[in-house]
């Protein structure tokens, strides 16, 4: 992650994650800075956590209160400035055409600000996963559902119309694939290609069949393996490597969430 700090009124972090479809992640806190008119060659998916932003897009003024997801299309000029006296804090995903195609640019120009609490929460979950090394499958899964909901909005369909389609055979095949790759893991797009399914349908079919998302299933399998190795006396750092976690901190975070104690304490008190 690359970070830049320049002056008391600006705090910026930007990086390019290893996530298909994401060109850049940008987190910023501005108190006075105003963007001039400019364009991007990627889709801009913006949420504001504190304060608000006002901007002009296609000669129309828009705003971004904290419960809004703003979708700014590529190649369309826009600007941006604080709409509150204490500035704003924002998180942005710049997306290529993987999730949103050029056919949706017109709809985004007409309706760039989407008031959808579920979409807003899911975008925040993508950002949260992206700042945690080792949670790439979670980020990819959540972004796939975000893209699906965005397309529903921009195509003027009911965003809640993405009803769950049962597909137990597909769900079982994905579970078997995850079981084969507990340690090395697998990306959602690779799994979708191997199983000849759309990534969003893959996530929904699995969640509908097992009541848990694919990334949660994989993490729980890894934690299960970690428990056995810890009871054998292996060190938490060695167990992290042996079970597919990014590092010991990554193991500890998920282990404590699922087991209730840290790996070190679990090992020390194990029988």
Backbone as CSV, one residue per row, in Angstrom:
resi,resn,N_x,N_y,N_z,CA_x,CA_y,CA_z,C_x,C_y,C_z
1,UNK,0.847,-1.186,0.000,0.000,0.000,0.000,0.888,1.244,0.000
2,UNK,0.591,2.161,-0.880,1.344,3.409,-0.947,0.575,4.491,-0.218
3,UNK,1.251,5.255,0.618,0.583,6.304,1.387,1.272,7.625,1.150
4,UNK,0.501,8.702,1.124,1.051,10.041,0.944,0.360,10.980,1.922
5,UNK,1.139,11.772,2.625,0.588,12.777,3.522,1.196,14.117,3.145
6,UNK,0.355,15.093,2.863,0.878,16.395,2.452,0.035,17.497,3.070
7,UNK,0.534,18.049,4.161,-0.176,19.141,4.805,-1.254,18.644,5.740
8,UNK,-1.705,19.526,6.623,-2.694,19.142,7.623,-4.059,18.887,7.023
9,UNK,-4.307,19.385,5.820,-5.627,19.240,5.230,-5.778,18.056,4.306
10,UNK,-4.730,17.222,4.169,-4.819,16.108,3.235,-4.190,14.865,3.854
11,UNK,-4.855,13.741,3.652,-4.350,12.458,4.089,-4.791,11.443,3.049
12,UNK,-3.829,10.866,2.337,-4.154,10.046,1.170,-3.428,8.713,1.238
13,UNK,-4.150,7.633,0.898,-3.555,6.313,0.692,-4.072,5.765,-0.636
14,UNK,-3.183,5.190,-1.434,-3.583,4.638,-2.726,-2.748,3.410,-3.023
15,UNK,-3.378,2.387,-3.590,-2.634,1.193,-3.982,-3.419,0.426,-5.044
16,UNK,-2.703,-0.455,-5.724,-3.333,-1.305,-6.734,-3.359,-2.729,-6.194
17,UNK,-4.528,-3.235,-5.836,-4.599,-4.578,-5.254,-4.537,-5.650,-6.329
18,UNK,-4.247,-6.855,-5.916,-4.254,-7.960,-6.858,-5.646,-8.539,-7.002
19,UNK,-6.608,-7.700,-7.345,-8.003,-8.102,-7.433,-8.506,-7.839,-8.842
20,UNK,-8.964,-8.863,-9.554,-9.437,-8.665,-10.928,-10.528,-7.607,-10.999
21,UNK,-10.387,-6.689,-11.944,-11.385,-5.664,-12.158,-11.117,-4.357,-11.442
22,UNK,-10.197,-4.355,-10.459,-9.913,-3.144,-9.690,-8.601,-2.537,-10.174
23,UNK,-8.687,-1.324,-10.697,-7.503,-0.612,-11.193,-6.741,0.043,-10.047
24,UNK,-7.486,0.599,-9.082,-6.855,1.320,-7.974,-7.826,1.417,-6.815
25,UNK,-7.261,1.426,-5.597,-8.017,1.740,-4.390,-7.480,3.066,-3.869
26,UNK,-8.387,3.969,-3.484,-7.982,5.311,-3.071,-8.779,5.713,-1.837
27,UNK,-8.071,5.966,-0.737,-8.685,6.452,0.492,-8.127,7.841,0.775
28,UNK,-8.982,8.789,1.125,-8.504,10.162,1.301,-9.337,10.905,2.328
29,UNK,-8.672,11.844,2.996,-9.328,12.789,3.904,-8.906,14.179,3.479
30,UNK,-9.857,15.004,3.021,-9.584,16.362,2.572,-10.435,17.334,3.380
31,UNK,-9.840,18.459,3.750,-10.612,19.494,4.445,-10.905,20.690,3.557
32,UNK,-9.996,20.988,2.635,-10.194,22.178,1.803,-10.015,21.922,0.311
33,UNK,-9.329,20.864,-0.042,-8.967,20.650,-1.443,-10.210,20.452,-2.314
34,UNK,-10.200,21.067,-3.496,-11.274,20.916,-4.488,-10.680,20.393,-5.778
35,UNK,-11.276,19.339,-6.323,-10.823,18.784,-7.598,-11.308,19.666,-8.746
36,UNK,-10.468,20.005,-9.696,-10.945,20.675,-10.909,-11.643,19.672,-11.820
37,UNK,-12.221,20.139,-12.894,-12.834,19.231,-13.859,-11.768,18.286,-14.409
38,UNK,-12.095,17.003,-14.462,-11.147,16.006,-14.938,-11.930,14.763,-15.356
39,UNK,-11.236,13.804,-15.958,-11.873,12.543,-16.354,-11.011,11.380,-15.891
40,UNK,-11.614,10.211,-15.800,-10.904,8.960,-15.538,-11.170,8.007,-16.699
41,UNK,-10.252,7.090,-16.908,-10.501,6.068,-17.924,-11.085,4.809,-17.300
42,UNK,-11.447,4.888,-16.017,-12.054,3.769,-15.314,-13.329,4.249,-14.623
43,UNK,-14.172,3.304,-14.235,-15.350,3.620,-13.442,-14.920,4.020,-12.039
44,UNK,-15.569,5.046,-11.477,-15.279,5.515,-10.128,-16.437,5.123,-9.212
45,UNK,-16.155,4.295,-8.228,-17.159,3.863,-7.258,-16.806,4.496,-5.917
46,UNK,-17.608,5.456,-5.481,-17.252,6.349,-4.380,-18.236,6.223,-3.223
47,UNK,-17.697,6.103,-2.005,-18.502,6.244,-0.796,-17.821,7.265,0.101
48,UNK,-18.620,8.036,0.830,-18.114,9.065,1.743,-18.454,8.644,3.163
49,UNK,-17.437,8.543,4.017,-17.623,8.088,5.397,-17.900,9.234,6.362
50,UNK,-17.317,10.395,6.111,-17.543,11.577,6.945,-17.714,12.784,6.041
51,UNK,-18.594,13.717,6.433,-18.813,14.906,5.629,-19.595,14.581,4.364
52,UNK,-19.412,15.394,3.344,-20.101,15.201,2.074,-19.307,15.895,0.970
53,UNK,-19.519,15.444,-0.252,-18.869,15.998,-1.439,-19.944,16.503,-2.387
54,UNK,-19.707,17.638,-3.013,-20.564,18.081,-4.109,-19.727,18.033,-5.374
55,UNK,-20.371,17.684,-6.475,-19.636,17.608,-7.731,-20.577,17.865,-8.891
56,UNK,-19.981,18.248,-10.014,-20.721,18.457,-11.253,-20.372,17.333,-12.221
57,UNK,-21.391,16.751,-12.818,-21.223,15.700,-13.809,-22.192,15.991,-14.945
58,UNK,-21.648,16.140,-16.135,-22.475,16.442,-17.308,-23.335,17.684,-17.063
59,UNK,-22.718,18.717,-16.439,-23.339,20.024,-16.207,-24.495,19.972,-15.205
60,UNK,-24.569,18.909,-14.397,-25.583,18.815,-13.353,-24.889,18.621,-12.007
61,UNK,-25.401,19.287,-10.980,-24.788,19.195,-9.657,-25.339,17.988,-8.901
62,UNK,-24.422,17.308,-8.184,-24.781,16.130,-7.403,-24.108,16.206,-6.045
63,UNK,-24.551,15.353,-5.133,-23.959,15.307,-3.803,-23.845,13.881,-3.308
64,UNK,-22.987,13.685,-2.291,-22.718,12.335,-1.807,-22.813,12.273,-0.288
65,UNK,-24.005,12.271,0.287,-24.105,12.032,1.725,-23.631,10.628,2.071
66,UNK,-23.479,10.363,3.378,-22.797,9.140,3.787,-23.562,7.867,3.441
67,UNK,-24.850,7.944,3.150,-25.617,6.739,2.839,-25.723,6.484,1.340
68,UNK,-24.928,7.174,0.545,-25.014,7.098,-0.918,-23.789,6.401,-1.501
69,UNK,-24.015,5.643,-2.560,-22.926,5.120,-3.390,-22.974,5.878,-4.709
70,UNK,-21.873,6.513,-5.070,-21.815,7.277,-6.311,-21.025,6.503,-7.354
71,UNK,-21.587,6.430,-8.563,-20.968,5.704,-9.668,-20.714,6.697,-10.786
72,UNK,-19.453,7.065,-10.981,-19.091,8.029,-12.020,-18.481,7.275,-13.196
73,UNK,-19.039,7.433,-14.377,-18.584,6.641,-15.518,-17.262,7.157,-16.091
74,UNK,-16.553,6.324,-16.820,-15.291,6.759,-17.432,-15.538,7.774,-18.544
75,UNK,-14.525,8.620,-18.743,-14.478,9.563,-19.867,-15.489,10.708,-19.775
76,UNK,-16.207,10.824,-18.636,-17.177,11.909,-18.474,-16.605,12.901,-17.463
77,UNK,-16.428,14.185,-17.839,-15.803,15.160,-16.934,-16.616,15.375,-15.658
78,UNK,-15.891,15.537,-14.560,-16.518,15.856,-13.283,-15.491,16.551,-12.394
79,UNK,-15.962,17.201,-11.357,-15.078,17.834,-10.385,-15.478,17.335,-9.000
80,UNK,-15.057,18.034,-7.940,-15.435,17.617,-6.600,-14.871,18.552,-5.559
81,UNK,-15.680,18.864,-4.536,-15.220,19.746,-3.471,-16.008,19.442,-2.200
82,UNK,-15.460,19.811,-1.026,-16.178,19.553,0.227,-17.505,20.296,0.269
83,UNK,-18.521,19.610,0.776,-19.830,20.245,0.937,-20.096,20.583,2.396
84,UNK,-19.145,20.295,3.273,-19.265,20.606,4.690,-18.011,21.340,5.138
85,UNK,-18.116,22.071,6.237,-17.029,22.941,6.672,-15.790,22.172,7.118
86,UNK,-15.967,20.948,7.603,-14.813,20.186,8.074,-14.318,19.180,7.047
87,UNK,-14.706,19.344,5.792,-14.183,18.495,4.730,-14.899,17.158,4.626
88,UNK,-14.196,16.167,4.110,-14.804,14.860,3.907,-13.741,13.764,3.943
89,UNK,-14.194,12.552,4.224,-13.345,11.355,4.154,-14.024,10.371,3.220
90,UNK,-13.298,9.910,2.219,-13.909,9.068,1.197,-13.067,7.826,0.936
91,UNK,-13.745,6.818,0.367,-13.076,5.612,-0.128,-13.561,5.365,-1.559
92,UNK,-12.618,5.075,-2.439,-12.931,4.961,-3.859,-12.344,3.666,-4.421
93,UNK,-13.130,2.988,-5.252,-12.642,1.899,-6.086,-12.701,2.358,-7.534
94,UNK,-11.591,2.239,-8.237,-11.577,2.503,-9.672,-11.628,1.151,-10.380
95,UNK,-12.689,0.948,-11.176,-12.966,-0.347,-11.776,-12.810,-0.296,-13.293
96,UNK,-12.272,-1.359,-13.858,-12.232,-1.455,-15.316,-13.591,-1.957,-15.809
97,UNK,-13.670,-2.380,-17.035,-14.958,-2.777,-17.610,-15.424,-4.165,-17.235
98,UNK,-14.753,-4.825,-16.299,-15.129,-6.183,-15.924,-16.523,-6.234,-15.325
99,UNK,-16.838,-5.305,-14.437,-18.112,-5.317,-13.729,-19.145,-4.377,-14.342
100,UNK,-18.685,-3.314,-14.974,-19.591,-2.333,-15.575,-19.112,-2.041,-16.994
101,UNK,-19.994,-2.226,-17.965,-19.618,-2.020,-19.349,-19.951,-0.623,-19.843
102,UNK,-19.434,-0.290,-21.030,-19.687,1.030,-21.605,-21.166,1.277,-21.895
103,UNK,-21.952,0.200,-22.028,-23.376,0.378,-22.303,-24.127,0.996,-21.132
104,UNK,-23.478,1.068,-19.960,-24.124,1.627,-18.776,-23.698,3.061,-18.491
105,UNK,-22.843,3.626,-19.336,-22.346,4.980,-19.090,-23.489,5.991,-19.074
106,UNK,-24.389,5.898,-20.036,-25.495,6.854,-20.090,-26.352,6.812,-18.845
107,UNK,-26.652,5.600,-18.363,-27.473,5.469,-17.158,-26.753,6.045,-15.947
108,UNK,-25.430,5.865,-15.876,-24.663,6.405,-14.752,-24.621,7.928,-14.793
109,UNK,-24.557,8.508,-15.981,-24.604,9.968,-16.093,-25.944,10.491,-15.584
110,UNK,-27.024,9.794,-15.899,-28.359,10.227,-15.480,-28.599,10.004,-13.989
111,UNK,-28.065,8.896,-13.435,-28.336,8.529,-12.039,-27.052,8.074,-11.360
112,UNK,-26.140,8.996,-11.079,-24.855,8.578,-10.496,-24.909,8.287,-9.002
113,UNK,-25.880,8.836,-8.287,-25.942,8.688,-6.835,-27.037,7.699,-6.462
114,UNK,-26.643,6.585,-5.867,-27.571,5.504,-5.564,-27.780,5.399,-4.055
115,UNK,-29.014,5.574,-3.629,-29.351,5.417,-2.206,-29.800,3.976,-1.987
116,UNK,-28.898,3.166,-1.536,-29.145,1.732,-1.364,-28.306,1.269,-0.179
117,UNK,-28.903,1.117,1.005,-28.123,0.753,2.202,-27.355,-0.549,2.056
118,UNK,-27.959,-1.553,1.399,-27.262,-2.831,1.240,-26.050,-2.668,0.335
119,UNK,-26.215,-1.949,-0.765,-25.084,-1.698,-1.659,-23.994,-0.930,-0.934
120,UNK,-24.383,0.078,-0.172,-23.406,0.872,0.583,-22.627,-0.004,1.556
121,UNK,-23.314,-0.898,2.243,-22.635,-1.783,3.184,-21.691,-2.743,2.465
122,UNK,-22.126,-3.260,1.324,-21.282,-4.211,0.590,-20.022,-3.551,0.039
123,UNK,-20.145,-2.310,-0.428,-18.958,-1.601,-0.908,-17.972,-1.400,0.248
124,UNK,-18.495,-1.031,1.415,-17.633,-0.891,2.581,-16.954,-2.192,2.946
125,UNK,-17.650,-3.324,2.783,-17.055,-4.624,3.083,-15.932,-4.973,2.108
126,UNK,-16.076,-4.563,0.849,-14.985,-4.774,-0.116,-13.737,-4.021,0.339
127,UNK,-13.911,-2.759,0.718,-12.771,-1.972,1.181,-12.138,-2.598,2.417
128,UNK,-12.957,-3.052,3.352,-12.428,-3.650,4.568,-11.597,-4.893,4.253
129,UNK,-12.062,-5.702,3.302,-11.309,-6.900,2.930,-10.017,-6.544,2.201
130,UNK,-10.043,-5.483,1.415,-8.862,-5.118,0.630,-7.700,-4.636,1.495
131,UNK,-7.977,-4.120,2.679,-6.890,-3.645,3.535,-6.357,-4.756,4.432
132,UNK,-6.921,-5.965,4.320,-6.453,-7.094,5.123,-5.757,-8.090,4.210
133,UNK,-4.441,-8.177,4.240,-3.729,-9.148,3.399,-4.209,-10.565,3.692
134,UNK,-4.448,-11.319,2.633,-4.899,-12.694,2.780,-6.387,-12.876,2.594
135,UNK,-7.155,-11.785,2.520,-8.603,-11.880,2.369,-9.049,-11.555,0.946
136,UNK,-8.221,-11.922,-0.028,-8.522,-11.585,-1.418,-9.780,-12.276,-1.931
137,UNK,-10.002,-13.533,-1.525,-11.198,-14.233,-1.991,-12.453,-13.559,-1.465
138,UNK,-12.425,-13.102,-0.222,-13.572,-12.373,0.322,-13.815,-11.091,-0.477
139,UNK,-12.750,-10.335,-0.752,-12.902,-9.099,-1.507,-13.474,-9.369,-2.891
140,UNK,-12.976,-10.410,-3.545,-13.444,-10.740,-4.893,-14.911,-11.169,-4.867
141,UNK,-15.292,-11.972,-3.879,-16.680,-12.423,-3.775,-17.613,-11.246,-3.532
142,UNK,-17.231,-10.378,-2.611,-18.093,-9.239,-2.288,-18.179,-8.266,-3.460
143,UNK,-17.072,-8.060,-4.170,-17.096,-7.157,-5.312,-17.981,-7.709,-6.424
144,UNK,-18.013,-9.014,-6.583,-18.880,-9.625,-7.587,-20.346,-9.301,-7.309
145,UNK,-20.757,-9.379,-6.042,-22.137,-9.045,-5.680,-22.397,-7.553,-5.814
146,UNK,-21.394,-6.728,-5.522,-21.532,-5.282,-5.721,-21.779,-4.979,-7.195
147,UNK,-20.981,-5.597,-8.068,-21.156,-5.373,-9.494,-22.532,-5.782,-9.978
148,UNK,-23.020,-6.898,-9.484,-24.351,-7.367,-9.869,-25.423,-6.363,-9.461
149,UNK,-25.318,-5.830,-8.260,-26.322,-4.879,-7.777,-26.226,-3.550,-8.518
150,UNK,-25.014,-3.126,-8.813,-24.850,-1.899,-9.592,-25.489,-2.030,-10.966
151,UNK,-25.270,-3.145,-11.618,-25.863,-3.352,-12.948,-27.383,-3.338,-12.868
152,UNK,-27.928,-3.911,-11.785,-29.387,-3.903,-11.622,-29.904,-2.477,-11.494
153,UNK,-29.213,-1.646,-10.735,-29.615,-0.248,-10.591,-29.552,0.469,-11.934
154,UNK,-28.436,0.340,-12.613,-28.221,1.120,-13.825,-29.074,0.626,-14.992
155,UNK,-29.539,-0.587,-14.906,-30.444,-1.092,-15.942,-31.902,-0.910,-15.553
156,UNK,-32.112,-0.121,-14.491,-33.468,0.257,-14.058,-34.314,-0.926,-13.633
157,UNK,-33.651,-1.982,-13.176,-34.390,-3.091,-12.589,-34.427,-2.912,-11.091
158,UNK,-35.334,-3.592,-10.452,-35.388,-3.593,-8.995,-34.098,-4.202,-8.483
159,UNK,-33.355,-3.448,-7.679,-32.069,-3.937,-7.185,-32.230,-5.163,-6.322
160,UNK,-33.403,-5.363,-5.782,-33.609,-6.552,-4.946,-34.074,-7.751,-5.760
161,UNK,-34.122,-7.596,-7.083,-34.678,-8.665,-7.904,-33.719,-9.814,-8.089
162,UNK,-32.475,-9.663,-7.609,-31.518,-10.746,-7.758,-31.824,-11.868,-6.794
163,UNK,-32.989,-12.504,-6.959,-33.405,-13.564,-6.069,-32.481,-14.766,-6.201
164,UNK,-32.395,-15.511,-5.119,-31.483,-16.638,-5.057,-31.964,-17.762,-5.957
165,UNK,-31.103,-18.201,-6.859,-31.410,-19.327,-7.725,-30.694,-20.548,-7.187
166,UNK,-31.456,-21.561,-6.816,-30.876,-22.759,-6.240,-30.133,-23.549,-7.312
167,UNK,-28.968,-24.004,-6.967,-28.180,-24.836,-7.870,-27.285,-25.718,-7.010
168,UNK,-27.861,-26.737,-6.370,-27.088,-27.548,-5.429,-25.913,-28.287,-6.063
169,UNK,-26.048,-28.663,-7.331,-24.946,-29.375,-7.985,-23.737,-28.457,-8.143
170,UNK,-23.981,-27.242,-8.587,-22.895,-26.278,-8.725,-22.280,-25.965,-7.369
171,UNK,-23.118,-25.803,-6.348,-22.613,-25.523,-5.005,-21.708,-26.654,-4.522
172,UNK,-22.120,-27.883,-4.751,-21.301,-29.027,-4.321,-19.975,-29.074,-5.063
173,UNK,-20.000,-28.754,-6.345,-18.761,-28.778,-7.124,-17.788,-27.699,-6.637
174,UNK,-18.313,-26.529,-6.273,-17.441,-25.492,-5.730,-16.898,-25.907,-4.373
175,UNK,-17.743,-26.522,-3.548,-17.265,-26.981,-2.244,-16.132,-27.995,-2.409
176,UNK,-16.277,-28.906,-3.353,-15.227,-29.901,-3.595,-13.945,-29.226,-4.065
177,UNK,-14.089,-28.197,-4.890,-12.921,-27.471,-5.379,-12.224,-26.743,-4.230
178,UNK,-12.996,-26.118,-3.348,-12.419,-25.443,-2.194,-11.742,-26.456,-1.261
179,UNK,-12.339,-27.627,-1.106,-11.751,-28.656,-0.253,-10.408,-29.139,-0.808
180,UNK,-10.293,-29.157,-2.129,-9.040,-29.581,-2.758,-7.940,-28.541,-2.602
181,UNK,-8.337,-27.280,-2.399,-7.354,-26.199,-2.381,-7.432,-25.381,-1.089
182,UNK,-7.575,-26.061,0.015,-7.696,-25.357,1.292,-6.473,-24.488,1.555
183,UNK,-5.299,-25.019,1.319,-4.074,-24.282,1.645,-3.733,-23.258,0.570
184,UNK,-3.690,-23.667,-0.686,-3.281,-22.741,-1.741,-4.376,-21.759,-2.120
185,UNK,-5.638,-22.118,-1.863,-6.740,-21.226,-2.184,-7.010,-21.154,-3.674
186,UNK,-8.060,-20.421,-4.030,-8.419,-20.246,-5.436,-9.209,-18.955,-5.573
187,UNK,-8.970,-18.223,-6.649,-9.717,-17.006,-6.915,-11.096,-17.323,-7.465
188,UNK,-12.010,-16.413,-7.254,-13.390,-16.640,-7.673,-13.495,-16.779,-9.188
189,UNK,-12.760,-15.982,-9.925,-12.853,-16.044,-11.387,-12.257,-17.350,-11.924
190,UNK,-11.195,-17.808,-11.295,-10.642,-19.097,-11.714,-11.637,-20.216,-11.436
191,UNK,-12.262,-20.173,-10.270,-13.258,-21.188,-9.941,-14.433,-21.134,-10.915
192,UNK,-14.878,-19.920,-11.244,-15.997,-19.777,-12.177,-15.637,-20.332,-13.546
193,UNK,-14.397,-20.103,-13.982,-13.973,-20.631,-15.282,-13.915,-22.154,-15.262
194,UNK,-13.400,-22.709,-14.179,-13.298,-24.166,-14.079,-14.666,-24.829,-14.025
195,UNK,-15.644,-24.131,-13.434,-16.970,-24.714,-13.260,-17.979,-24.205,-14.285
196,UNK,-17.507,-23.380,-15.218,-18.358,-22.857,-16.298,-19.597,-22.158,-15.741
197,UNK,-19.372,-21.236,-14.812,-20.478,-20.502,-14.196,-20.090,-19.047,-14.043
198,UNK,-21.086,-18.173,-13.989,-20.815,-16.769,-13.716,-20.426,-16.618,-12.245
199,UNK,-19.424,-15.766,-11.938,-18.987,-15.630,-10.542,-20.118,-15.287,-9.572
200,UNK,-21.013,-14.382,-9.960,-22.103,-14.009,-9.053,-23.031,-15.189,-8.791
201,UNK,-23.342,-15.962,-9.832,-24.196,-17.135,-9.653,-23.504,-18.169,-8.774
202,UNK,-22.189,-18.272,-8.914,-21.412,-19.209,-8.108,-21.528,-18.857,-6.625
203,UNK,-21.365,-17.597,-6.297,-21.453,-17.159,-4.894,-22.855,-17.396,-4.346
204,UNK,-23.866,-17.036,-5.130,-25.239,-17.173,-4.650,-25.633,-18.642,-4.498
205,UNK,-25.227,-19.474,-5.432,-25.564,-20.894,-5.344,-24.924,-21.531,-4.106
206,UNK,-23.677,-21.189,-3.843,-22.980,-21.752,-2.686,-23.616,-21.264,-1.390
207,UNK,-23.870,-19.956,-1.311,-24.456,-19.393,-0.098,-25.847,-19.960,0.149
208,UNK,-26.617,-20.160,-0.920,-27.952,-20.708,-0.767,-27.948,-22.151,-0.305
209,UNK,-26.949,-22.914,-0.755,-26.888,-24.330,-0.407,-26.339,-24.565,0.995
210,UNK,-25.367,-23.747,1.405,-24.664,-24.041,2.655,-24.820,-22.965,3.721
211,UNK,-25.488,-21.859,3.402,-25.699,-20.819,4.397,-24.440,-20.077,4.790
212,UNK,-23.436,-20.105,3.935,-22.153,-19.469,4.212,-21.513,-19.113,2.877
213,UNK,-20.810,-17.992,2.826,-20.163,-17.576,1.584,-18.920,-18.433,1.329
214,UNK,-18.488,-18.555,0.071,-17.309,-19.383,-0.226,-16.072,-18.982,0.569
215,UNK,-15.828,-17.658,0.712,-14.625,-17.258,1.438,-14.724,-17.618,2.915
216,UNK,-15.937,-17.587,3.482,-16.111,-17.969,4.882,-15.902,-19.472,5.058
217,UNK,-16.363,-20.243,4.090,-16.168,-21.692,4.137,-14.682,-22.029,4.101
218,UNK,-13.955,-21.409,3.179,-12.526,-21.690,3.052,-11.787,-21.304,4.329
219,UNK,-12.124,-20.149,4.904,-11.472,-19.718,6.141,-11.750,-20.688,7.278
220,UNK,-12.985,-21.160,7.380,-13.313,-22.096,8.457,-12.578,-23.415,8.287
221,UNK,-12.393,-23.859,7.047,-11.612,-25.079,6.814,-10.157,-24.868,7.226
222,UNK,-9.612,-23.713,6.938,-8.232,-23.422,7.317,-8.088,-23.359,8.837
223,UNK,-9.047,-22.741,9.502,-8.993,-22.673,10.957,-9.106,-24.066,11.556
224,UNK,-9.940,-24.916,10.966,-10.045,-26.289,11.453,-8.718,-27.020,11.374
225,UNK,-8.015,-26.867,10.282,-6.690,-27.473,10.150,-5.715,-26.874,11.156
226,UNK,-5.816,-25.572,11.346,-4.921,-24.900,12.288,-5.112,-25.445,13.694
227,UNK,-6.337,-25.708,14.093,-6.596,-26.244,15.433,-5.877,-27.572,15.634
228,UNK,-5.972,-28.440,14.656,-5.322,-29.743,14.793,-3.811,-29.610,14.899
229,UNK,-3.233,-28.739,14.067,-1.777,-28.570,14.086,-1.309,-27.921,15.388
230,UNK,-2.071,-26.993,15.908,-1.711,-26.359,17.180,-1.735,-27.373,18.316
231,UNK,-2.698,-28.284,18.300,-2.778,-29.304,19.343,-1.648,-30.318,19.221
232,UNK,-1.025,-30.374,18.047,0.158,-31.218,17.870,1.423,-30.541,18.368
233,UNK,1.296,-29.266,18.784,2.433,-28.541,19.324,3.132,-27.632,18.340
234,UNK,2.594,-27.468,17.141,3.213,-26.587,16.150,3.071,-25.139,16.583
235,UNK,4.013,-24.297,16.189,3.977,-22.880,16.534,2.933,-22.160,15.692
236,UNK,2.322,-21.092,16.222,1.335,-20.352,15.440,1.886,-19.836,14.118
237,UNK,3.131,-19.388,14.101,3.695,-18.883,12.841,3.825,-20.000,11.815
238,UNK,4.261,-21.168,12.258,4.369,-22.300,11.335,3.019,-22.792,10.879
239,UNK,2.033,-22.764,11.777,0.683,-23.189,11.422,0.074,-22.246,10.392
240,UNK,0.348,-20.960,10.535,-0.193,-19.991,9.574,0.254,-20.336,8.159
241,UNK,1.528,-20.629,7.993,2.060,-20.988,6.678,1.466,-22.297,6.187
242,UNK,1.332,-23.260,7.090,0.897,-24.594,6.706,-0.587,-24.667,6.373
243,UNK,-1.358,-23.674,6.762,-2.810,-23.725,6.543,-3.311,-22.681,5.555
244,UNK,-2.395,-21.929,4.923,-2.794,-21.037,3.849,-3.075,-19.611,4.248
245,UNK,-2.790,-19.239,5.506,-2.994,-17.851,5.909,-1.814,-16.998,5.452
246,UNK,-2.076,-15.717,5.288,-1.050,-14.794,4.779,0.125,-14.702,5.742
247,UNK,-0.155,-14.594,7.030,0.875,-14.551,8.053,0.222,-14.874,9.390
248,UNK,1.004,-14.795,10.485,0.461,-15.147,11.784,-0.666,-14.206,12.204
249,UNK,-0.544,-12.922,11.876,-1.596,-11.967,12.234,-2.903,-12.307,11.525
250,UNK,-2.803,-12.736,10.279,-3.991,-13.136,9.514,-4.648,-14.351,10.162
251,UNK,-3.838,-15.337,10.551,-4.363,-16.504,11.254,-5.034,-16.089,12.561
252,UNK,-4.353,-15.254,13.338,-4.871,-14.864,14.649,-6.218,-14.178,14.532
253,UNK,-6.368,-13.287,13.561,-7.618,-12.553,13.414,-8.790,-13.500,13.179
254,UNK,-8.622,-14.436,12.250,-9.720,-15.339,11.934,-9.882,-16.425,12.990
255,UNK,-8.794,-16.886,13.575,-8.863,-17.916,14.597,-9.631,-17.402,15.814
256,UNK,-9.302,-16.190,16.243,-9.986,-15.623,17.404,-11.469,-15.402,17.110
257,UNK,-11.784,-15.030,15.868,-13.182,-14.805,15.505,-13.981,-16.102,15.563
258,UNK,-13.385,-17.225,15.127,-14.112,-18.483,15.028,-13.989,-19.356,16.278
259,UNK,-12.897,-19.221,17.016,-12.656,-20.093,18.168,-12.831,-19.356,19.490
260,UNK,-12.599,-18.054,19.497,-12.789,-17.266,20.699,-11.529,-16.962,21.467
261,UNK,-10.415,-17.581,21.086,-9.128,-17.316,21.720,-8.067,-17.230,20.633
262,UNK,-6.891,-16.727,20.980,-5.799,-16.651,20.022,-5.196,-18.034,19.800
263,UNK,-4.508,-18.245,18.672,-3.858,-19.536,18.451,-2.850,-19.891,19.546
264,UNK,-2.101,-18.883,20.038,-1.121,-19.157,21.077,-1.761,-19.677,22.364
265,UNK,-2.866,-19.051,22.749,-3.544,-19.480,23.962,-4.179,-20.848,23.756
266,UNK,-4.751,-21.065,22.578,-5.358,-22.369,22.270,-4.318,-23.479,22.375
267,UNK,-3.127,-23.216,21.838,-2.038,-24.206,21.883,-1.583,-24.443,23.310
268,UNK,-1.441,-23.352,24.079,-0.932,-23.475,25.434,-1.887,-24.225,26.357
269,UNK,-3.195,-24.045,26.133,-4.185,-24.658,27.015,-4.752,-25.965,26.463
270,UNK,-4.247,-26.380,25.280,-4.756,-27.586,24.661,-4.321,-28.832,25.412
271,UNK,-5.066,-29.896,25.209,-4.735,-31.177,25.832,-4.429,-32.186,24.734
